[in-house]
Amino acid sequence: MADSSFDVVSKVDHQEAENAVNQARKEIEQRYDFKGTGSSVEWSGESILIKAGTEERAKAVLDVLQTKLIKRGISLKSLESGEPFASGKEYRIVSTLKDGISSENAKKISKIIRDEGPKSVKSQIQGDELRVQSKSRDDLQSIIALLKGSDLDLDLQFINYR
């Protein structure tokens, strides 16, 4: 019997993220407490740029954006936001969406699987994803439960389960 396997990935649906940014932008334009403050949120290349008149207002815009991302099914573990910094007369926050599993995180996940998972399970790093293989599908299910329960700093999805 052939080995069963699945891939561990960390991907963000960029269309949903774009929709969330657009919804946040519309809400900021409409809300009374943001009227006339020069607050905005927009895509800037691969990052999301938040602008506001004060540091507190910039954090409030970030909060609106995070709310919209959650409603769109994007985990906040995928959003990496910097601290507000002054740029001229306005404050800015640059946020990026983390896509893919870095090699150090892949090594951490692989170590968790080796140390805490069943011995028959093998994992190998393939670019920005991780392939997990075993003869037993029950072992693979236990690995998925183990990784969901572990406290990792990234949003994991499990695909290509065969």
C-alpha positions in Angstrom: 0.0 0.0 0.0 1.3 3.5 -0.9 2.0 6.1 1.7 -0.7 8.7 2.5 0.4 12.3 2.6 -0.7 15.9 2.9 1.0 19.3 2.5 1.2 22.0 5.2 1.0 25.5 3.7 0.5 29.1 4.8 -1.3 31.0 2.1 -3.4 34.1 2.0 -6.3 34.6 -0.5 -5.2 37.9 -2.0 -8.6 38.6 -3.5 -10.2 38.3 -0.1 -7.5 40.5 1.4 -8.1 43.1 -1.3 -11.8 43.0 -0.6 -11.1 43.5 3.1 -8.9 46.6 2.4 -11.6 48.0 0.2 -14.3 47.4 2.8 -12.1 49.1 5.5 -11.4 52.0 3.2 -15.2 52.5 2.6 -16.0 52.3 6.3 -13.3 54.9 7.1 -14.7 57.2 4.5 -18.2 56.8 5.9 -17.7 56.8 9.7 -18.3 60.0 11.6 -15.3 59.8 13.8 -12.9 59.6 10.8 -14.5 62.5 8.8 -12.0 65.2 7.9 -9.1 63.5 9.7 -7.2 62.4 6.6 -7.3 58.8 7.6 -6.9 56.2 4.8 -5.9 52.6 4.1 -4.6 51.4 0.7 -2.5 48.9 -1.1 1.1 50.0 -1.6 2.7 47.4 -3.8 2.8 44.2 -1.7 2.0 46.0 1.6 -0.9 47.8 3.1 -0.3 51.4 4.0 -2.3 53.1 6.7 -2.2 56.9 7.1 -3.8 59.1 9.8 -3.3 62.4 11.5 -2.5 61.0 15.0 -1.0 57.8 16.3 -4.2 56.8 18.0 -6.2 57.4 14.8 -3.7 55.2 12.9 -4.2 52.4 15.4 -8.0 52.8 15.1 -7.7 52.4 11.3 -5.6 49.3 11.8 -8.3 47.9 14.1 -10.9 48.5 11.4 -8.7 46.7 8.9 -8.2 43.7 11.2 -12.0 43.4 11.8 -12.6 43.3 8.0 -9.8 40.7 7.6 -11.4 38.5 10.2 -14.8 38.8 8.6 -13.3 37.7 5.3 -11.7 34.6 6.9 -8.1 35.8 6.9 -6.2 35.0 10.1 -4.5 37.8 11.9 -1.4 35.6 12.2 -1.0 36.3 8.5 -0.9 40.1 9.0 2.4 41.6 10.1 2.0 45.2 11.2 4.7 47.6 12.2 4.5 50.4 14.8 3.1 53.8 13.9 5.8 56.2 12.7 5.7 59.9 12.0 6.1 60.9 8.3 5.8 64.6 8.0 2.5 65.7 9.6 0.9 62.3 9.5 1.4 58.9 11.1 1.8 55.7 9.0 1.6 52.0 9.7 3.0 49.6 7.1 1.4 46.1 7.2 2.3 43.1 5.1 0.6 39.7 4.5 2.8 36.7 5.3 2.6 34.1 2.5 4.4 30.8 2.6 6.3 29.1 5.4 9.8 30.4 5.9 12.6 27.8 6.2 13.1 28.4 10.0 9.4 27.9 10.6 9.4 24.8 8.4 12.3 23.5 10.5 10.3 24.2 13.7 7.2 22.4 12.4 9.4 19.5 11.2 10.9 19.3 14.7 7.5 19.3 16.4 6.4 16.4 14.1 9.6 14.4 14.8 9.5 15.0 18.6 5.8 14.7 19.4 4.3 12.8 16.5 4.1 9.1 15.8 7.5 7.6 14.7 6.1 6.3 11.4 5.5 9.9 10.1 8.1 11.5 7.9 8.2 15.2 6.9 10.2 17.0 4.2 10.5 20.7 3.3 9.6 21.5 -0.3 10.2 25.2 -1.0 7.7 27.2 1.1 5.6 24.2 2.1 6.0 21.0 4.1 5.1 17.5 2.9 4.0 15.0 5.6 3.9 11.3 4.8 2.9 8.1 6.7 1.5 4.7 5.9 -1.3 5.3 8.4 -4.0 7.9 7.8 -4.8 8.0 11.5 -1.2 9.1 12.2 -1.7 11.9 9.7 -4.9 13.0 11.4 -3.0 13.1 14.7 -0.3 15.3 13.2 -3.0 17.7 11.9 -4.5 17.9 15.4 -1.0 18.3 16.9 -0.1 21.2 14.5 -3.5 22.9 15.1 -2.9 22.7 18.8 0.7 24.0 18.7 1.4 27.7 19.3 3.0 28.7 16.0 3.2 32.2 14.8 1.6 31.5 11.4 -1.7 30.5 9.9 -1.5 26.9 8.6 -3.7 25.1 6.1 -3.6 21.4 5.3 -4.0 20.6 1.6 -3.7 17.6 -0.9 -4.7 15.1 1.7 -4.4 11.7 0.0 
